[in-house]
């Protein structure tokens, strides 16, 4: 998934109205600072559209999930990993792969909401987007839980959990923005 991001939080030529819209919308999320910093660079394409905001949040999160998957996959190649670390990493890679798939499906469902012909179609696609995004959030939590045991203390645990926490925050924010679209319908 590709997005074109401007080089700064409020690039020249970006509508102040669009940036203010993103900031106000992000206040309804669990992690408003993360939300605004990850989305404000896309203000030109988002404008003041709740649907484009949710779609962009999902796309940014898909990209983050893909990056996290690559990072965790590289950790699996480290020498000297404990057996439990190897298993936790493998499980996490599987969870993150599912997260990528579910978030990608959510992007498509949110796009379909904009093309829906009537209330029933809108709610069908909206419900799917909410379900897939919620499942993606559960996957991130499950991955993190695999590193929760004391035996997992160390750099591997800290590296993975930091990435997963950020992924969880992005996913949580995307879900909140999807729910905001649903409330406006």
N, C-alpha and C positions, 0 to 999 in steps of 0.2 A: 504494500500500500504506500503510495507516495503522496506527499503533501509538499507544497512550496511554502517555506517559512521565511518570513522577513527576518532581517538580521538583528533587530532589536525589539524590545517589548512593545514599543509604540513607534513603529517606523514612520519616516516622513511619508506623507501622502495617505497615511492610515486615518480613517475617520475617527475622531475622538468619540463620536457616538458609538461606533463599533467596539472600541476598547472599553468604554464605560459599560456597554451591554455585557461584554464578557466578564468584566469585574463584578457587576451586579449579579449575574447568573452564577458565578463561581461562589458567591457568598452562601448559596443554598447547599453547597457541597460540604462533605466532612472535612476536606482538606483544601480550603479556598486559596491559600497561597500557592500550593502545588498546581491547582487548577489554573489559576491566572497565569502563572509563569509558563506553563506548558502550552497554553492556548492563545495567549495575547499576540504572539507572533503571526498568527493566522487570521488576524482581525480583518484584513482585506477580503478574504474569501468567506469568512463567517458573517460579516456585516452585523445585522441584528436578527438573524434567523436562529431560533432555538433548535430547529432541526439540524441545520448545518453545524451548530455548536456541538450538539450531541454526536453527530457523525464525525466531526473532526476529533473530538475527545476520544472516540472509539478508535479511530485510525491512528492517532498518536499512541494510544495504549497498545494496539496491535504491534506497532513498530517497537515499542518498549518490550513487549513480550518476546518478540523475535530476537531482539538483542540479548535479553536475559537467557533465552534458550541457548544461544551461541555461547555465552559466557559460562553457563553451567555445564554445557557439553565439553568445553575445553578443560574444565576442572576435573572431569572424569578421567582425563589422560594423565593426571599427576601421578608420579611414582610415590609409593609409601603411604597411600591412603589406607585407612582401616577398612575392614570388611563392611562395617555399618555405614561408614561414609560413602563407600562405593554404592551400596544399596540405596541410601538416601538420595544420592545424586541421580541414580538411574530413575528412581521413582519421581523425583522432581522434574527431570527432563520430560517424562511422560505427562505429568500434570501440566507443565508449561506448554507442551505441544497441544494438549487439549485446550488450554487457554487461548492459544493463537487461533485455533480452529473456531472456537466459540465466539471470540471477539470478531473474527472475520465474518462469521455468519450474522452477528449483530449489526455490523456496518451495513450489510446488504438489507437486513430487515428494516433498519431505520430509513434507508433510501427508499424502500418500498412503501413506507408510511407516507412519504411525500407524493407518491404516485397512486395511492389508494383511491379507489372509486367508492366512496361511501364509508360510513361508520364501521361496518362489520369488517371490511378489508383493513381499515386503519388499525382496529383493535387486534385483529389477527396478527399483523406484522409487529405491532407494538408489544404485544404479549410475548411473541417469540424473541424480540430484542431484549426485553427485560429478563426473560428466562435464561437466554444464552449468556448475558452479561453477568447475571447472578451466579450462574454455574462457573464462569471464568473466575470470579472472585473466590468461590469455594475452592477451586483448583489451586489458586495462589496460596490460600491459607493452608491447604493440605500439604503443599510442598514445604512451606515454612515449618509446619508441625513435625515433619520428618527430621528436622535438625534441632528440635527442642530438647532432646535428651542431653544430660550432662556429659555423657561420653563423647558427644559431638563438639565439645568446646574447642575453640581454635580458629585459625584463619579461614578454613573452608566454611565453617558454620557462619562466621561473621560476614564473609563475602557474599554467600548465597542469601542469607537472611536480609542483608541490606538491599540487595536487588529485588528480592521478593516483596519486601515492605513497600518499596517504591512502586512496584507493579500493582500491588494491592491498592495503594492509594489512588493511582491513576484509574484503575478499574472501578473503584468505589465512586470516584468523581464522575466517571462516564455514566455509571448507573444512575446517579442522582440527576444528571443532565437529561438522560433518557426519560426518567420519571417526570421531569419538569415539562418535557414535550407532551407527555400523556396528560398532565394536568391542564394544559392549555387547550386540549382538543375538545 
